[in-house]
């Protein structure tokens, strides 16, 4: 794939993926994934490293895009 995503939040990942498809690039989508649940720094680093490794693994000379984004979530335990 030529379009790669690194998106935080399950809802945001669906919207980003749907938008890539709506723009005509569904066949170019390299991954579907999301990181949420309050990952620590190391977990986020490992996820980013994996995405970047996969995105750059098979260079075919064509341009690639990495979209980074997400929604805002509150994982605070409210004691309910």
N, CA, C and O atoms as CSV, one atom per row, in Angstrom:
chain,resi,resn,atom,element,x,y,z
A,1,UNK,N,N,0.804,-1.196,0.000
A,1,UNK,CA,C,0.000,0.000,0.000
A,1,UNK,C,C,0.851,1.266,0.000
A,1,UNK,O,O,2.019,1.263,0.387
A,2,UNK,N,N,0.234,2.316,-0.438
A,2,UNK,CA,C,0.945,3.607,-0.469
A,2,UNK,C,C,0.405,4.589,0.553
A,2,UNK,O,O,1.045,5.607,0.818
A,3,UNK,N,N,-0.763,4.311,1.137
A,3,UNK,CA,C,-1.351,5.200,2.143
A,3,UNK,C,C,-1.368,4.440,3.467
A,3,UNK,O,O,-1.995,3.389,3.597
A,4,UNK,N,N,-0.664,5.002,4.439
A,4,UNK,CA,C,-0.533,4.362,5.745
A,4,UNK,C,C,-1.116,5.267,6.815
A,4,UNK,O,O,-1.042,6.492,6.718
A,5,UNK,N,N,-1.698,4.650,7.837
A,5,UNK,CA,C,-2.372,5.401,8.901
A,5,UNK,C,C,-1.739,5.112,10.250
A,5,UNK,O,O,-1.349,3.983,10.546
A,6,UNK,N,N,-1.646,6.142,11.050
A,6,UNK,CA,C,-1.291,6.001,12.452
A,6,UNK,C,C,-2.260,6.882,13.225
A,6,UNK,O,O,-2.031,8.075,13.425
A,7,UNK,N,N,-3.345,6.257,13.649
A,7,UNK,CA,C,-4.479,7.003,14.185
A,7,UNK,C,C,-4.790,6.542,15.601
A,7,UNK,O,O,-4.786,5.345,15.890
A,8,UNK,N,N,-5.058,7.494,16.474
A,8,UNK,CA,C,-5.433,7.199,17.851
A,8,UNK,C,C,-6.952,7.242,17.979
A,8,UNK,O,O,-7.592,8.227,17.609
A,9,UNK,N,N,-7.505,6.178,18.499
A,9,UNK,CA,C,-8.940,6.120,18.750
A,9,UNK,C,C,-9.677,5.277,17.732
A,9,UNK,O,O,-9.503,5.444,16.525
A,10,UNK,N,N,-10.508,4.363,18.230
A,10,UNK,CA,C,-11.253,3.463,17.354
A,10,UNK,C,C,-12.189,4.178,16.405
A,10,UNK,O,O,-12.259,3.824,15.228
A,11,UNK,N,N,-12.904,5.169,16.884
A,11,UNK,CA,C,-13.800,5.918,16.006
A,11,UNK,C,C,-13.050,6.706,14.957
A,11,UNK,O,O,-13.459,6.764,13.797
A,12,UNK,N,N,-11.949,7.312,15.369
A,12,UNK,CA,C,-11.142,8.095,14.434
A,12,UNK,C,C,-10.540,7.197,13.365
A,12,UNK,O,O,-10.469,7.588,12.200
A,13,UNK,N,N,-10.106,6.002,13.744
A,13,UNK,CA,C,-9.485,5.103,12.759
A,13,UNK,C,C,-10.490,4.697,11.692
A,13,UNK,O,O,-10.130,4.566,10.522
A,14,UNK,N,N,-11.724,4.499,12.075
A,14,UNK,CA,C,-12.762,4.155,11.098
A,14,UNK,C,C,-13.009,5.329,10.153
A,14,UNK,O,O,-13.113,5.137,8.941
A,15,UNK,N,N,-13.104,6.525,10.692
A,15,UNK,CA,C,-13.339,7.712,9.864
A,15,UNK,C,C,-12.175,7.943,8.908
A,15,UNK,O,O,-12.395,8.218,7.728
A,16,UNK,N,N,-10.947,7.837,9.394
A,16,UNK,CA,C,-9.781,8.022,8.518
A,16,UNK,C,C,-9.787,6.983,7.398
A,16,UNK,O,O,-9.590,7.324,6.232
A,17,UNK,N,N,-10.013,5.720,7.748
A,17,UNK,CA,C,-10.014,4.654,6.750
A,17,UNK,C,C,-11.130,4.853,5.735
A,17,UNK,O,O,-10.902,4.717,4.533
A,18,UNK,N,N,-12.327,5.172,6.196
A,18,UNK,CA,C,-13.434,5.434,5.281
A,18,UNK,C,C,-13.128,6.601,4.356
A,18,UNK,O,O,-13.469,6.562,3.174
A,19,UNK,N,N,-12.491,7.634,4.882
A,19,UNK,CA,C,-12.159,8.806,4.071
A,19,UNK,C,C,-11.140,8.459,2.992
A,19,UNK,O,O,-11.267,8.911,1.854
A,20,UNK,N,N,-10.142,7.668,3.333
A,20,UNK,CA,C,-9.167,7.227,2.326
A,20,UNK,C,C,-9.907,6.498,1.198
A,20,UNK,O,O,-9.640,6.735,0.020
A,21,UNK,N,N,-10.826,5.623,1.562
A,21,UNK,CA,C,-11.622,4.922,0.559
A,21,UNK,C,C,-12.505,5.854,-0.244
A,21,UNK,O,O,-12.586,5.734,-1.466
A,22,UNK,N,N,-13.166,6.778,0.430
A,22,UNK,CA,C,-14.046,7.740,-0.250
A,22,UNK,C,C,-13.284,8.605,-1.248
A,22,UNK,O,O,-13.845,9.045,-2.252
A,23,UNK,N,N,-12.014,8.845,-0.972
A,23,UNK,CA,C,-11.194,9.663,-1.875
A,23,UNK,C,C,-10.606,8.845,-3.026
A,23,UNK,O,O,-9.850,9.365,-3.846
A,24,UNK,N,N,-10.963,7.564,-3.074
A,24,UNK,CA,C,-10.542,6.717,-4.184
A,24,UNK,C,C,-9.246,5.960,-3.975
A,24,UNK,O,O,-8.672,5.444,-4.933
A,25,UNK,N,N,-8.774,5.884,-2.738
A,25,UNK,CA,C,-7.492,5.236,-2.470
A,25,UNK,C,C,-7.620,3.951,-1.646
A,25,UNK,O,O,-6.654,3.530,-1.009
A,26,UNK,N,N,-8.786,3.335,-1.651
A,26,UNK,CA,C,-8.983,2.119,-0.853
A,26,UNK,C,C,-7.980,1.033,-1.236
A,26,UNK,O,O,-7.468,0.331,-0.364
A,27,UNK,N,N,-7.698,0.892,-2.513
A,27,UNK,CA,C,-6.759,-0.139,-2.971
A,27,UNK,C,C,-5.316,0.188,-2.569
A,27,UNK,O,O,-4.446,-0.681,-2.608
A,28,UNK,N,N,-5.071,1.425,-2.190
A,28,UNK,CA,C,-3.721,1.852,-1.806
A,28,UNK,C,C,-3.505,1.834,-0.299
A,28,UNK,O,O,-2.407,2.130,0.172
A,29,UNK,N,N,-4.538,1.491,0.459
A,29,UNK,CA,C,-4.436,1.495,1.916
A,29,UNK,C,C,-3.490,0.387,2.369
A,29,UNK,O,O,-3.699,-0.787,2.064
A,30,UNK,N,N,-2.450,0.776,3.100
A,30,UNK,CA,C,-1.441,-0.181,3.536
A,30,UNK,C,C,-1.764,-0.861,4.850
A,30,UNK,O,O,-1.277,-1.960,5.118
A,31,UNK,N,N,-2.580,-0.222,5.672
A,31,UNK,CA,C,-2.882,-0.803,6.976
A,31,UNK,C,C,-4.206,-0.266,7.504
A,31,UNK,O,O,-4.726,0.750,7.043
A,32,UNK,N,N,-4.723,-0.987,8.484
A,32,UNK,CA,C,-5.810,-0.479,9.303
A,32,UNK,C,C,-5.406,-0.782,10.730
A,32,UNK,O,O,-5.178,-1.939,11.084
A,33,UNK,N,N,-5.320,0.226,11.532
A,33,UNK,CA,C,-4.952,0.034,12.927
A,33,UNK,C,C,-5.216,1.295,13.711
A,33,UNK,O,O,-5.478,2.357,13.146
A,34,UNK,N,N,-5.144,1.166,14.999
A,34,UNK,CA,C,-5.297,2.325,15.865
A,34,UNK,C,C,-4.611,2.040,17.181
A,34,UNK,O,O,-4.447,0.889,17.585
A,35,UNK,N,N,-4.218,3.103,17.835
A,35,UNK,CA,C,-3.641,2.938,19.165
A,35,UNK,C,C,-4.434,3.805,20.112
A,35,UNK,O,O,-4.533,5.021,19.948
A,36,UNK,N,N,-4.992,3.152,21.103
A,36,UNK,CA,C,-5.759,3.870,22.119
A,36,UNK,C,C,-5.664,3.080,23.409
A,36,UNK,O,O,-4.923,2.101,23.492
A,37,UNK,N,N,-6.396,3.495,24.392
A,37,UNK,CA,C,-6.320,2.831,25.689
A,37,UNK,C,C,-5.177,3.328,26.541
A,37,UNK,O,O,-4.690,2.619,27.422
A,38,UNK,N,N,-4.748,4.557,26.276
A,38,UNK,CA,C,-3.680,5.193,27.041
A,38,UNK,C,C,-2.361,4.420,26.968
A,38,UNK,O,O,-1.804,4.051,28.002
A,39,UNK,N,N,-1.852,4.171,25.746
A,39,UNK,CA,C,-0.562,3.469,25.649
A,39,UNK,C,C,0.554,4.321,26.234
A,39,UNK,O,O,0.522,5.550,26.173
A,40,UNK,N,N,1.541,3.639,26.802
A,40,UNK,CA,C,2.671,4.387,27.342
A,40,UNK,C,C,3.623,4.766,26.206
A,40,UNK,O,O,3.393,4.418,25.048
A,41,UNK,N,N,4.677,5.472,26.549
A,41,UNK,CA,C,5.610,5.965,25.537
A,41,UNK,C,C,6.237,4.828,24.747
A,41,UNK,O,O,6.340,4.913,23.524
A,42,UNK,N,N,6.653,3.772,25.418
A,42,UNK,CA,C,7.288,2.652,24.731
A,42,UNK,C,C,6.310,1.937,23.793
A,42,UNK,O,O,6.683,1.572,22.677
A,43,UNK,N,N,5.084,1.738,24.227
A,43,UNK,CA,C,4.090,1.086,23.372
A,43,UNK,C,C,3.809,1.922,22.121
A,43,UNK,O,O,3.682,1.380,21.024
A,44,UNK,N,N,3.714,3.217,22.289
A,44,UNK,CA,C,3.499,4.106,21.150
A,44,UNK,C,C,4.696,4.067,20.211
A,44,UNK,O,O,4.528,4.027,18.992
A,45,UNK,N,N,5.884,4.079,20.761
A,45,UNK,CA,C,7.107,3.984,19.963
A,45,UNK,C,C,7.132,2.682,19.159
A,45,UNK,O,O,7.420,2.700,17.963
A,46,UNK,N,N,6.835,1.568,19.802
A,46,UNK,CA,C,6.855,0.270,19.122
A,46,UNK,C,C,5.807,0.218,18.008
A,46,UNK,O,O,6.068,-0.336,16.940
A,47,UNK,N,N,4.638,0.783,18.246
A,47,UNK,CA,C,3.601,0.816,17.220
A,47,UNK,C,C,4.070,1.663,16.032
A,47,UNK,O,O,3.939,1.248,14.880
A,48,UNK,N,N,4.612,2.839,16.314
A,48,UNK,CA,C,5.107,3.720,15.243
A,48,UNK,C,C,6.230,3.034,14.475
A,48,UNK,O,O,6.279,3.105,13.247
A,49,UNK,N,N,7.117,2.382,15.183
A,49,UNK,CA,C,8.230,1.679,14.540
A,49,UNK,C,C,7.712,0.585,13.603
A,49,UNK,O,O,8.221,0.424,12.494
A,50,UNK,N,N,6.715,-0.157,14.042
A,50,UNK,CA,C,6.143,-1.225,13.223
A,50,UNK,C,C,5.471,-0.662,11.973
A,50,UNK,O,O,5.678,-1.175,10.873
A,51,UNK,N,N,4.671,0.388,12.136
A,51,UNK,CA,C,3.995,0.999,10.989
A,51,UNK,C,C,5.021,1.512,9.983
A,51,UNK,O,O,4.902,1.251,8.786
A,52,UNK,N,N,6.024,2.237,10.462
A,52,UNK,CA,C,7.042,2.777,9.559
A,52,UNK,C,C,7.853,1.674,8.881
A,52,UNK,O,O,8.197,1.792,7.706
A,53,UNK,N,N,8.153,0.623,9.601
A,53,UNK,CA,C,8.890,-0.493,9.021
A,53,UNK,C,C,8.094,-1.149,7.890
A,53,UNK,O,O,8.638,-1.445,6.826
A,54,UNK,N,N,6.819,-1.369,8.131
A,54,UNK,CA,C,5.966,-1.964,7.091
A,54,UNK,C,C,5.792,-1.015,5.907
A,54,UNK,O,O,5.822,-1.443,4.753
A,55,UNK,N,N,5.611,0.259,6.193
A,55,UNK,CA,C,5.369,1.251,5.131
A,55,UNK,C,C,6.576,1.418,4.211
A,55,UNK,O,O,6.428,1.792,3.048
A,56,UNK,N,N,7.758,1.143,4.729
A,56,UNK,CA,C,8.973,1.358,3.934
A,56,UNK,C,C,9.646,0.049,3.516
A,56,UNK,O,O,10.753,0.078,2.978
A,57,UNK,N,N,9.012,-1.083,3.748
A,57,UNK,CA,C,9.634,-2.385,3.520
A,57,UNK,C,C,9.897,-2.693,2.051
A,57,UNK,O,O,10.958,-3.223,1.723
A,58,UNK,N,N,8.979,-2.384,1.175
A,58,UNK,CA,C,9.101,-2.763,-0.235
A,58,UNK,C,C,9.045,-1.531,-1.120
A,58,UNK,O,O,7.999,-1.204,-1.680
A,59,UNK,N,N,10.150,-0.867,-1.240
A,59,UNK,CA,C,10.194,0.356,-2.039
A,59,UNK,C,C,9.990,0.038,-3.513
A,59,UNK,O,O,10.721,-0.758,-4.102
A,60,UNK,N,N,8.988,0.673,-4.090
A,60,UNK,CA,C,8.709,0.477,-5.517
A,60,UNK,C,C,8.888,1.777,-6.300
A,60,UNK,O,O,8.546,1.859,-7.479
A,61,UNK,N,N,9.431,2.790,-5.621
A,61,UNK,CA,C,9.676,4.063,-6.287
A,61,UNK,C,C,8.483,5.000,-6.318
A,61,UNK,O,O,8.609,6.148,-6.746
A,62,UNK,N,N,7.326,4.528,-5.871
A,62,UNK,CA,C,6.139,5.386,-5.862
A,62,UNK,C,C,6.036,6.119,-4.522
A,62,UNK,O,O,6.453,5.607,-3.483
A,63,UNK,N,N,5.477,7.316,-4.569
A,63,UNK,CA,C,5.312,8.111,-3.349
A,63,UNK,C,C,4.369,7.397,-2.381
A,63,UNK,O,O,3.466,6.666,-2.789
A,64,UNK,N,N,4.602,7.630,-1.102
A,64,UNK,CA,C,3.754,7.068,-0.054
A,64,UNK,C,C,3.341,8.188,0.891
A,64,UNK,O,O,3.986,9.234,0.970
A,65,UNK,N,N,2.257,7.940,1.599
A,65,UNK,CA,C,1.756,8.933,2.550
A,65,UNK,C,C,1.523,8.262,3.891
A,65,UNK,O,O,1.042,7.131,3.954
A,66,UNK,N,N,1.865,8.961,4.957
A,66,UNK,CA,C,1.569,8.522,6.312
A,66,UNK,C,C,0.676,9.584,6.934
A,66,UNK,O,O,1.092,10.729,7.113
A,67,UNK,N,N,-0.551,9.201,7.260
A,67,UNK,CA,C,-1.501,10.111,7.896
A,67,UNK,C,C,-1.509,9.822,9.388
A,67,UNK,O,O,-1.746,8.692,9.815
A,68,UNK,N,N,-1.247,10.861,10.176
A,68,UNK,CA,C,-1.208,10.726,11.629
A,68,UNK,C,C,-2.297,11.610,12.211
A,68,UNK,O,O,-2.385,12.792,11.878
A,69,UNK,N,N,-3.113,11.055,13.064
A,69,UNK,CA,C,-4.177,11.859,13.652
A,69,UNK,C,C,-4.985,11.063,14.646
A,69,UNK,O,O,-4.580,9.985,15.082
A,70,UNK,N,N,-6.126,11.602,14.996
A,70,UNK,CA,C,-7.000,10.888,15.909
A,70,UNK,C,C,-7.993,11.800,16.577
A,70,UNK,O,O,-8.038,13.009,16.350
A,71,UNK,N,N,-8.766,11.182,17.389
A,71,UNK,CA,C,-9.764,11.909,18.158
A,71,UNK,C,C,-9.266,12.124,19.573
A,71,UNK,O,O,-8.199,11.638,19.950
A,72,UNK,N,N,-10.026,12.836,20.330
A,72,UNK,CA,C,-9.703,13.081,21.736
A,72,UNK,C,C,-10.547,12.121,22.572
A,72,UNK,O,O,-11.768,12.062,22.420
A,73,UNK,N,N,-9.903,11.390,23.432
A,73,UNK,CA,C,-10.616,10.441,24.290
A,73,UNK,C,C,-10.247,10.712,25.731
A,73,UNK,O,O,-9.174,11.237,26.031
A,74,UNK,N,N,-11.151,10.347,26.612
A,74,UNK,CA,C,-10.903,10.513,28.026
A,74,UNK,C,C,-10.947,9.137,28.666
A,74,UNK,O,O,-12.012,8.529,28.769
A,75,UNK,N,N,-9.796,8.646,29.095
A,75,UNK,CA,C,-9.716,7.326,29.713
A,75,UNK,C,C,-9.657,7.408,31.225
A,75,UNK,O,O,-9.193,6.478,31.885
A,76,UNK,N,N,-10.127,8.524,31.778
A,76,UNK,CA,C,-10.116,8.708,33.225
A,76,UNK,C,C,-11.128,7.790,33.881
A,76,UNK,O,O,-12.282,7.727,33.457
A,77,UNK,N,N,-10.708,7.091,34.895
A,77,UNK,CA,C,-11.616,6.237,35.644
A,77,UNK,C,C,-12.452,7.133,36.560
A,77,UNK,O,O,-11.943,7.724,37.513
A,78,UNK,N,N,-13.723,7.217,36.253
A,78,UNK,CA,C,-14.609,8.077,37.015
A,78,UNK,C,C,-15.162,7.432,38.270
A,78,UNK,O,O,-15.936,8.053,38.998
A,79,UNK,N,N,-14.773,6.196,38.530
A,79,UNK,CA,C,-15.224,5.511,39.741
A,79,UNK,C,C,-16.653,4.993,39.635
A,79,UNK,O,O,-17.313,4.778,40.652
A,80,UNK,N,N,-17.124,4.794,38.433
A,80,UNK,CA,C,-18.508,4.305,38.279
A,80,UNK,C,C,-18.579,2.811,38.344
A,80,UNK,O,O,-19.663,2.239,38.233
